[in-house]
Amino acid sequence: MNTDLHRPLQDVRTQSQTGDDLIAQLLHIQEHYLLHNLKSLDWITHLQCLSTADPLARKRKRSRASPDPSTAAPRTLTRATVNGRTGHYIAISYPWTASAQPTTVDRGATGGWRIRAATGRAHAASAVRDAVLERAARCAAALGCPNVWIDRECIPQDGGPENEVAMHTMDLVYQFSEWPAALLFCPIVSKEELAVFNKIMLRRFIVPGEGGGDVLRESVDAEMARGALGVLKGITDDPWWERAWTFQENYCAGPKMNLLIPLRDRGLWRKRQKYEFWRTCDVPGELMVNSVDFHKAATRFCLAYLKSQHVSDADRRVCQTILRKAGRYSYTILYDGTVGTTDYSRTMTTRILEDIAHRNAQFREDILPIASNCCQKAS
């Protein structure tokens, strides 16, 4: 399969040595691939996490003046074992490599956080970026859930048998978690962008069309539409949308996945309002947004914009890129008008495979288990 990843699915199907169609080939792979045997409920039942709770806090003399957390270094997380099937942990989804984009709030620095062993005082500097751990800890405090799961610290990185089991069971980590959370690092930078984002989520730019689907409101001119498109582009330009593993994490978490979108200026942040149904928790300095709600809003806006007289060729390409990254299948497949309801599941599987193949993976052989996990959940 590695050598086929860059080829269109139609070519893979037509050039098959067996002459089988693509669906038959996929069923053959599923029948002979040992994914089911590699999944370990024992591993997920004894899930290794990082806890923000300090087990030594009661033994210390408490100072009357609390230290400033921004200047306290290094900060410490403690290894803990939880029953992953209860879901009482936050599963963090993030790109391993720091973003090089000039507008990002990401940083490549490590070493500001240390990991304490569960059985003693032994500490080791974490290889995870400080920016990731800071935001994960802030999210844990806001949610009142001390247990955080981060793959780079919670999965052995030696390539041994436990690593193999963990790699093939990661989809369950995000599926079982009560609070899966994706860390985006491309921020909303201004009050105006934040207002536009809220309007996108409220569907203020669109109305139902006469022939089905959505269209732009008559009051939305070209400048307003392009401004909204620019906000969506800024969010989906984040590297998180380009990784194969994060695609799996988002897809397998389903409606529980949250996107943490940072605000450049923390002065923009305020507690969520009742009408902001898409916000799932108050995390200071962040918008914690339900991923499915964002996918729906972004998809509906882009599909409406593509029908608009305002759309230019450049805007059309931007819309198509956003739909490739954040499109909601229930809208995009039916919008194509190429399938009936009986073919929906089959077409959805094809779309999933295409989307995964377009994403980056450090090891291309990882694509097969990722595709299998996602397609099993879709079926």
C-alpha positions as CSV (number, residue, x, y, z in Angstrom):
1,M,0.0,0.0,0.0
2,N,2.9,2.4,0.6
3,T,3.7,2.7,-3.1
4,D,0.0,3.5,-3.9
5,L,-0.5,6.4,-1.5
6,H,0.4,9.1,-4.1
7,R,-1.9,7.5,-6.7
8,P,-5.6,8.3,-7.3
9,L,-7.9,5.5,-6.0
10,Q,-9.2,5.0,-9.5
11,D,-5.7,4.1,-10.7
12,V,-5.2,1.7,-7.8
13,R,-8.5,0.0,-8.7
14,T,-7.9,-0.3,-12.4
15,Q,-4.3,-1.5,-12.1
16,S,-5.0,-4.1,-9.5
17,Q,-3.2,-7.4,-10.4
18,T,-6.1,-9.4,-9.2
19,G,-8.7,-7.5,-11.2
20,D,-10.8,-6.9,-8.1
21,D,-12.6,-3.7,-7.6
22,L,-11.4,-1.3,-4.8
23,I,-14.1,-2.4,-2.3
24,A,-13.1,-6.0,-2.7
25,Q,-9.4,-5.1,-2.1
26,L,-10.3,-3.2,1.0
27,L,-12.4,-6.1,2.4
28,H,-9.5,-8.4,1.7
29,I,-7.1,-6.2,3.6
30,Q,-9.6,-6.0,6.5
31,E,-10.0,-9.7,6.6
32,H,-6.3,-10.5,6.7
33,Y,-5.0,-7.5,8.7
34,L,-4.4,-8.3,12.4
35,L,-5.7,-5.0,13.8
36,H,-8.4,-6.6,15.9
37,N,-5.9,-8.9,17.5
38,L,-3.5,-6.0,18.2
39,K,-6.1,-4.0,20.1
40,S,-5.6,-4.5,23.9
41,L,-8.4,-3.8,26.3
42,D,-5.9,-4.5,29.1
43,W,-3.8,-1.7,27.9
44,I,-6.6,0.8,27.8
45,T,-7.9,-0.4,31.2
46,H,-4.5,0.4,32.7
47,L,-3.9,3.6,30.8
48,Q,-0.8,5.6,31.6
49,C,-1.6,9.3,32.1
50,L,0.0,12.4,33.5
51,S,-1.6,14.0,36.5
52,T,-1.6,17.7,37.4
53,A,-2.3,16.8,41.0
54,D,0.7,17.0,43.3
55,P,0.9,13.8,45.5
56,L,3.5,15.5,47.7
57,A,1.5,18.7,48.3
58,R,0.2,17.7,51.7
59,K,3.7,17.0,52.9
60,R,4.9,20.5,52.1
61,K,4.5,23.5,54.2
62,R,2.1,25.8,52.4
63,S,3.4,29.3,51.8
64,R,1.0,32.1,52.5
65,A,2.0,33.7,49.2
66,S,1.2,31.6,46.2
67,P,3.9,31.6,43.6
68,D,3.2,33.0,40.2
69,P,2.7,29.9,37.9
70,S,4.2,31.8,34.9
71,T,7.5,32.1,36.7
72,A,7.6,28.8,38.6
73,A,10.0,26.5,36.7
74,P,10.3,23.7,36.2
75,R,6.7,22.6,36.6
76,T,5.9,19.0,37.3
77,L,3.4,16.4,36.2
78,T,3.1,13.0,37.8
79,R,2.6,9.6,36.1
80,A,-0.6,8.0,37.0
81,T,-2.6,4.9,35.9
82,V,-6.3,5.2,35.2
83,N,-9.0,2.9,33.8
84,G,-9.3,4.4,30.4
85,R,-12.7,2.8,29.8
86,T,-14.2,5.2,32.4
87,G,-13.1,8.1,30.2
88,H,-11.9,10.2,33.1
89,Y,-9.0,11.8,31.3
90,I,-8.3,14.5,28.7
91,A,-6.8,13.1,25.5
92,I,-4.6,15.7,23.9
93,S,-4.3,15.9,20.1
94,Y,-1.4,18.0,18.7
95,P,1.3,17.9,16.1
96,W,4.6,16.7,17.4
97,T,6.6,19.3,15.4
98,A,6.4,23.0,16.3
99,S,4.7,25.2,13.7
100,A,7.0,27.5,11.8
101,Q,4.3,29.8,10.7
102,P,5.0,33.5,11.7
103,T,1.6,34.1,13.3
104,T,1.6,31.0,15.5
105,V,1.7,31.0,19.3
106,D,3.6,27.7,19.2
107,R,7.2,27.4,20.5
108,G,9.7,24.7,20.1
109,A,11.2,25.0,23.6
110,T,11.2,22.0,25.9
111,G,12.5,21.3,29.4
112,G,10.2,23.7,31.3
113,W,8.2,20.8,32.5
114,R,9.3,17.7,34.3
115,I,7.7,14.3,34.7
116,R,7.7,12.6,38.2
117,A,7.5,8.8,38.5
118,A,4.4,7.4,40.1
119,T,6.4,5.5,42.7
120,G,8.9,8.0,43.8
121,R,10.6,11.4,43.5
122,A,12.5,10.6,40.3
123,H,12.1,13.4,37.8
124,A,12.9,13.7,34.1
125,A,12.5,16.6,31.7
126,S,9.7,16.1,29.3
127,A,10.4,15.9,25.6
128,V,7.0,17.4,24.9
129,R,7.0,21.1,24.0
130,D,6.4,23.5,26.9
131,A,3.7,25.2,24.9
132,V,1.7,21.9,24.6
133,L,2.0,21.1,28.3
134,E,1.1,24.6,29.4
135,R,-2.1,24.6,27.5
136,A,-2.9,21.0,28.5
137,A,-2.5,21.9,32.2
138,R,-4.6,25.0,31.7
139,C,-7.3,22.9,30.1
140,A,-7.2,20.3,32.9
141,A,-7.6,23.1,35.5
142,A,-10.6,24.5,33.7
143,L,-12.3,21.1,33.3
144,G,-11.5,20.0,36.8
145,C,-10.0,16.8,35.4
146,P,-6.3,16.2,36.6
147,N,-5.6,13.3,34.2
148,V,-4.0,14.2,30.9
149,W,-3.0,11.7,28.1
150,I,-0.3,12.8,25.7
151,D,1.0,10.2,23.4
152,R,4.7,11.2,23.5
153,E,4.8,10.7,27.3
154,C,2.2,8.0,27.8
155,I,3.3,5.6,25.1
156,P,6.7,3.9,25.2
157,Q,8.8,5.3,22.3
158,D,11.2,2.3,22.1
159,G,9.3,0.5,19.3
160,G,8.8,-2.6,21.4
161,P,5.7,-4.8,21.7
162,E,3.9,-2.4,24.1
163,N,4.5,0.4,21.6
164,E,3.0,-1.7,18.9
165,V,-0.1,-2.5,21.0
166,A,-0.5,1.2,22.0
167,M,-0.2,2.4,18.4
168,H,-3.0,0.2,17.3
169,T,-5.2,1.0,20.3
170,M,-4.8,4.8,20.2
171,D,-8.2,5.2,18.5
172,L,-9.9,3.9,21.7
173,V,-8.0,6.5,23.8
174,Y,-9.8,9.3,21.9
175,Q,-13.0,7.3,21.6
176,F,-13.3,6.7,25.4
177,S,-12.0,10.0,26.6
178,E,-14.7,12.3,28.1
179,W,-12.7,15.3,27.0
180,P,-10.6,14.8,23.9
181,A,-9.0,18.2,23.0
182,A,-7.0,19.3,19.9
183,L,-4.5,22.1,20.4
184,L,-4.5,24.5,17.5
185,F,-1.7,27.2,17.5
186,C,-2.9,29.6,14.8
187,P,-4.7,32.3,16.9
188,I,-7.6,34.6,16.4
189,V,-5.8,37.9,16.5
190,S,-8.3,40.7,16.9
191,K,-11.7,41.7,18.2
192,E,-13.0,41.9,14.6
193,E,-11.9,38.3,13.8
194,L,-13.5,37.0,16.9
195,A,-16.8,38.7,16.0
196,V,-16.7,37.2,12.5
197,F,-15.9,33.8,14.0
198,N,-19.0,34.0,16.2
199,K,-21.1,35.0,13.2
200,I,-19.9,32.0,11.3
201,M,-20.7,29.7,14.2
202,L,-24.2,31.3,14.5
203,R,-24.8,30.8,10.7
204,R,-25.3,34.6,10.4
205,F,-23.9,34.6,6.9
206,I,-26.2,32.0,5.4
207,V,-29.9,31.1,4.9
208,P,-31.6,28.0,3.5
209,G,-31.7,28.1,-0.3
210,E,-34.8,27.4,-2.4
211,G,-33.3,24.4,-4.1
212,G,-31.8,22.8,-1.0
213,G,-28.6,23.6,0.8
214,D,-27.5,27.0,2.0
215,V,-26.8,30.3,0.2
216,L,-25.3,33.6,1.4
217,R,-27.7,36.1,2.8
218,E,-28.5,39.0,0.4
219,S,-27.0,41.4,3.0
220,V,-23.6,39.7,2.8
221,D,-21.4,41.5,0.3
222,A,-18.1,40.3,-1.3
223,E,-16.0,42.0,1.4
224,M,-17.9,40.4,4.3
225,A,-17.8,37.0,2.6
226,R,-14.1,37.2,2.0
227,G,-13.5,38.3,5.6
228,A,-15.3,35.3,6.9
229,L,-13.4,33.0,4.5
230,G,-10.2,34.5,5.8
231,V,-11.0,33.7,9.4
232,L,-11.7,30.1,8.4
233,K,-8.5,29.9,6.4
234,G,-6.5,31.2,9.3
235,I,-7.9,28.5,11.6
236,T,-7.5,25.6,9.1
237,D,-4.0,26.7,8.1
238,D,-2.9,25.2,11.4
239,P,-0.6,22.2,11.0
240,W,-3.0,20.1,13.1
241,W,-5.3,19.8,10.0
242,E,-2.5,18.3,7.9
243,R,-1.5,15.3,10.0
244,A,-2.8,11.7,9.5
245,W,-2.7,10.8,13.2
246,T,-4.7,13.9,14.2
247,F,-7.2,13.1,11.5
248,Q,-7.8,9.7,13.2
249,E,-7.9,11.3,16.7
250,N,-10.5,13.9,15.5
251,Y,-12.6,11.3,13.6
252,C,-12.6,8.6,16.3
253,A,-13.4,11.1,19.1
254,G,-16.5,12.0,17.2
255,P,-18.8,14.6,18.8
256,K,-16.8,14.7,22.0
257,M,-13.7,16.3,20.3
258,N,-13.0,19.9,21.2
259,L,-10.8,22.4,19.4
260,L,-8.7,24.7,21.6
261,I,-8.3,27.9,19.5
262,P,-5.9,30.5,21.2
263,L,-6.6,34.2,21.3
264,R,-3.6,36.4,20.5
265,D,-4.8,39.0,23.0
266,R,-6.0,37.4,26.3
267,G,-8.0,40.6,26.8
268,L,-10.4,39.3,24.1
269,W,-11.4,36.4,26.3
270,R,-14.6,36.3,28.2
271,K,-16.7,33.5,29.7
272,R,-19.1,31.8,27.2
273,Q,-22.5,33.2,26.8
274,K,-25.7,31.1,26.7
275,Y,-26.1,31.5,23.0
276,E,-22.6,30.2,22.3
277,F,-23.6,26.6,22.1
278,W,-20.4,25.6,20.3
279,R,-18.2,26.5,23.3
280,T,-17.9,23.6,25.6
281,C,-15.8,25.0,28.5
282,D,-14.2,28.2,29.8
283,V,-10.5,27.9,29.3
284,P,-8.8,31.3,29.9
285,G,-7.2,32.7,26.8
286,E,-8.7,30.0,24.6
287,L,-11.9,29.2,22.7
288,M,-12.8,25.7,23.5
289,V,-15.1,24.8,20.5
290,N,-16.9,21.6,19.7
291,S,-15.2,20.1,16.7
292,V,-18.3,18.8,15.0
293,D,-20.0,22.2,15.4
294,F,-17.0,23.9,13.8
295,H,-17.0,21.4,10.9
296,K,-20.6,22.0,10.3
297,A,-20.4,25.8,10.3
298,A,-17.3,25.9,8.1
299,T,-18.7,23.4,5.6
300,R,-22.1,25.2,5.3
301,F,-20.4,28.6,4.8
302,C,-18.0,27.3,2.2
303,L,-20.7,25.4,0.3
304,A,-22.9,28.5,0.3
305,Y,-20.0,30.7,-0.8
306,L,-19.2,28.4,-3.7
307,K,-22.7,29.2,-5.0
308,S,-22.2,32.9,-4.7
309,Q,-21.6,35.4,-7.4
310,H,-18.9,36.9,-5.2
311,V,-16.6,33.9,-5.4
312,S,-13.4,34.3,-7.4
313,D,-11.2,31.5,-8.6
314,A,-8.8,32.1,-5.7
315,D,-11.7,32.1,-3.2
316,R,-13.0,28.9,-4.8
317,R,-9.6,27.2,-4.2
318,V,-9.6,28.4,-0.6
319,C,-13.1,27.0,-0.1
320,Q,-12.1,23.6,-1.5
321,T,-9.0,23.5,0.7
322,I,-11.0,24.2,3.8
323,L,-13.6,21.6,2.8
324,R,-10.8,19.0,2.3
325,K,-9.4,19.7,5.8
326,A,-12.6,20.5,7.8
327,G,-15.5,19.4,5.6
328,R,-18.4,17.6,7.2
329,Y,-19.1,14.4,5.2
330,S,-22.8,14.5,5.8
331,Y,-22.9,17.8,3.9
332,T,-20.1,17.4,1.3
333,I,-21.1,14.0,0.0
334,L,-24.8,14.9,-0.5
335,Y,-23.8,18.3,-2.0
336,D,-21.9,16.4,-4.7
337,G,-25.1,14.8,-5.8
338,T,-23.2,11.7,-6.9
339,V,-24.7,9.2,-4.5
340,G,-28.0,8.0,-3.2
341,T,-28.6,7.1,0.4
342,T,-27.8,3.5,-0.2
343,D,-24.4,4.4,-1.5
344,Y,-23.6,6.8,1.3
345,S,-21.6,4.5,3.5
346,R,-19.4,3.3,0.6
347,T,-18.8,6.8,-0.6
348,M,-17.9,8.0,2.9
349,T,-15.3,5.2,3.2
350,T,-13.8,6.3,-0.1
351,R,-13.7,9.9,1.1
352,I,-12.0,8.9,4.4
353,L,-9.3,7.0,2.5
354,E,-8.7,10.0,0.2
355,D,-8.5,12.5,3.1
356,I,-6.1,10.3,5.0
357,A,-3.9,9.8,2.0
358,H,-3.6,13.6,1.5
359,R,-2.3,14.0,5.1
360,N,1.2,13.9,6.4
361,A,2.7,10.9,8.3
362,Q,6.3,10.6,9.4
363,F,6.1,6.9,8.7
364,R,3.9,6.1,5.7
365,E,3.2,2.6,6.9
366,D,1.1,4.2,9.7
367,I,-1.5,5.1,7.1
368,L,-2.9,1.5,7.0
369,P,-3.9,1.2,10.7
370,I,-5.2,4.8,10.7
371,A,-7.4,4.1,7.6
372,S,-8.6,0.8,9.1
373,N,-9.5,2.4,12.5
374,C,-11.4,5.3,10.8
375,C,-13.2,3.1,8.3
376,Q,-14.3,0.6,11.0
377,K,-15.8,3.5,13.0
378,A,-17.6,4.7,9.8
379,S,-19.1,1.3,9.1
